[in-house]
Amino acid sequence: MKVVRDPLVWLLLLFIALLALMPYSGPLFSAMFPELPRPVYQQQSFWSLTLAHFSLVGVSSLVATVVGVGAGIAVTRPAGREFRSLVETIAAMGQTFPPVAVLAIAVPVMGFGREPAIIALILYGILPVLQGTLAGLASVPSSVLSVAQGMGMNGWQRLLKVELPLAAPVMIAGIRISVIVNIGTATIASTVGANTLGTPIIIGLSGFNTAYVIQGAVLVALAAILVDRAFERLARLLSRHHRGR
């Protein structure tokens, strides 16, 4: 019964149902937009676009997480503290630099496709991860670190066994923001030839086909909500685990 009542399960089932039924939604969109000769996007399947979209987000978010967490750990160690301001400034520049501008610069060098989009999403996703890592590590009580040091733990042991486990909920919050932002931002990757759920949106905007825009936007929004709820569940599990310990 718990599974049946789980909102996350219902969201997942709704998302799968929309993917399966969208190609057959012609009568609905014809009634909504009678002036459109082809109201349902059919150049590519929504399944393949979804897989491509999540692949793009997954790769870029994984790299952004590794870089952001690694940089956050490095600048909170004694040897790297003097570089903290520089690292935060660089990460902030990546966040404020428009992804479209990154694509415009990267395409002449890397060509059309996934690669320039991945670069743009990585730059856009690092800052929330870095900020979450810094905030999480700063939230670890100094008394706990003193106890760990008194137990004879070296720096790496304190980091792996004390700091990261205690900082994990806050770090997950930063990763969560980064991934959700990238799910929405990845739609612009279709402007440089990458297949994403933004493809119907871009084609719809260029062809004045509002139905295409709605179909892509609904799936992207539901995907973001689904992933957001999954991260919320993960954060609750981590908090419960730490309280149990």
Secondary structure as UniProt FT lines:
FT   HELIX           2..5
FT   HELIX           7..21
FT   HELIX           22..24
FT   HELIX           26..32
FT   TURN            34..35
FT   HELIX           46..75
FT   TURN            78..80
FT   HELIX           81..83
FT   HELIX           84..96
FT   HELIX           99..110
FT   HELIX           114..138
FT   HELIX           142..150
FT   TURN            151..152
FT   HELIX           155..158
FT   HELIX           159..163
FT   HELIX           164..185
FT   HELIX           186..192
FT   HELIX           198..206
FT   TURN            207..208
FT   HELIX           210..244
//
